[in-house]
Amino acid sequence: RIEISAQNHNFAVDPASLPEDVEVTHVNLNDGTCAGLRHPKMQVMTIQYHPEASPGPHDSDEAFRQFVNMMRDVS
């Protein structure tokens, strides 16, 4: 799956530096940098981008769905 996003960061996480139980979930196709992480046991996720204004504001809907589901699983 591809999401259109704007990149505005001056840093990147080195995937080789991550603990074994942290998963890379998103990779920037332009420069290969890590754009998202997940730790399934700790119920933690992150993305390093914001949705682009065009073609629409729904590119991050899946990330929000995953977040809401994680919150439901915790309670």
C-alpha positions as a Markdown table, in Angstrom:
| # | Residue | x | y | z |
|---|---|---|---|---|
| 1 | Arg | 0.0 | 0.0 | 0.0 |
| 2 | Ile | 1.2 | 3.5 | -0.8 |
| 3 | Glu | 0.3 | 6.7 | 1.0 |
| 4 | Ile | 1.0 | 10.1 | -0.3 |
| 5 | Ser | 2.5 | 12.3 | 2.4 |
| 6 | Ala | 4.6 | 15.3 | 2.9 |
| 7 | Gln | 8.0 | 14.8 | 4.5 |
| 8 | Asn | 9.3 | 17.6 | 6.7 |
| 9 | His | 11.9 | 16.0 | 9.0 |
| 10 | Asn | 15.6 | 16.5 | 9.3 |
| 11 | Phe | 16.2 | 13.2 | 11.1 |
| 12 | Ala | 15.6 | 9.5 | 10.6 |
| 13 | Val | 15.6 | 6.4 | 12.8 |
| 14 | Asp | 18.2 | 3.8 | 11.8 |
| 15 | Pro | 16.3 | 0.5 | 11.6 |
| 16 | Ala | 19.4 | -1.4 | 12.6 |
| 17 | Ser | 19.4 | 0.4 | 15.9 |
| 18 | Leu | 15.9 | -0.8 | 16.9 |
| 19 | Pro | 15.3 | -3.6 | 19.4 |
| 20 | Glu | 14.2 | -6.9 | 17.8 |
| 21 | Asp | 10.6 | -6.6 | 18.9 |
| 22 | Val | 10.1 | -3.2 | 17.2 |
| 23 | Glu | 8.8 | -3.4 | 13.6 |
| 24 | Val | 9.3 | -0.9 | 10.8 |
| 25 | Thr | 5.8 | -0.4 | 9.3 |
| 26 | His | 6.4 | 2.5 | 6.9 |
| 27 | Val | 9.3 | 3.2 | 4.6 |
| 28 | Asn | 9.7 | 6.4 | 2.6 |
| 29 | Leu | 10.0 | 5.3 | -1.1 |
| 30 | Asn | 11.9 | 8.5 | -2.1 |
| 31 | Asp | 14.9 | 8.1 | 0.3 |
| 32 | Gly | 14.4 | 4.7 | 2.0 |
| 33 | Thr | 14.1 | 6.2 | 5.5 |
| 34 | Cys | 12.0 | 4.7 | 8.3 |
| 35 | Ala | 8.6 | 6.5 | 8.4 |
| 36 | Gly | 6.7 | 4.3 | 10.8 |
| 37 | Leu | 7.3 | 2.0 | 13.8 |
| 38 | Arg | 5.2 | -0.5 | 15.8 |
| 39 | His | 5.8 | -2.4 | 19.1 |
| 40 | Pro | 3.0 | -4.9 | 19.2 |
| 41 | Lys | 3.5 | -6.1 | 22.8 |
| 42 | Met | 3.6 | -2.6 | 24.2 |
| 43 | Gln | 0.7 | -1.4 | 21.9 |
| 44 | Val | 2.8 | 1.5 | 20.6 |
| 45 | Met | 2.9 | 2.9 | 17.0 |
| 46 | Thr | 4.2 | 6.0 | 15.3 |
| 47 | Ile | 4.4 | 7.5 | 11.9 |
| 48 | Gln | 6.7 | 10.2 | 10.7 |
| 49 | Tyr | 4.8 | 12.2 | 8.2 |
| 50 | His | 1.5 | 14.1 | 7.7 |
| 51 | Pro | -1.0 | 13.5 | 4.9 |
| 52 | Glu | -0.6 | 15.5 | 1.8 |
| 53 | Ala | -3.4 | 17.9 | 1.0 |
| 54 | Ser | -3.9 | 16.4 | -2.4 |
| 55 | Pro | -5.3 | 13.9 | -3.5 |
| 56 | Gly | -7.2 | 14.0 | -0.2 |
| 57 | Pro | -7.0 | 14.0 | 3.6 |
| 58 | His | -7.7 | 10.3 | 4.0 |
| 59 | Asp | -4.2 | 8.8 | 3.5 |
| 60 | Ser | -3.7 | 8.3 | 7.2 |
| 61 | Asp | -7.1 | 6.8 | 7.9 |
| 62 | Glu | -5.6 | 3.3 | 8.3 |
| 63 | Ala | -3.2 | 4.5 | 10.9 |
| 64 | Phe | -6.0 | 6.1 | 12.9 |
| 65 | Arg | -8.1 | 2.8 | 12.6 |
| 66 | Gln | -5.1 | 0.9 | 13.9 |
| 67 | Phe | -4.7 | 3.3 | 16.8 |
| 68 | Val | -8.4 | 3.1 | 17.8 |
| 69 | Asn | -8.3 | -0.7 | 17.6 |
| 70 | Met | -5.2 | -0.7 | 19.9 |
| 71 | Met | -7.0 | 1.5 | 22.4 |
| 72 | Arg | -10.0 | -0.8 | 22.3 |
| 73 | Asp | -7.8 | -3.8 | 23.0 |
| 74 | Val | -6.2 | -2.2 | 26.0 |
| 75 | Ser | -9.5 | -1.4 | 27.7 |
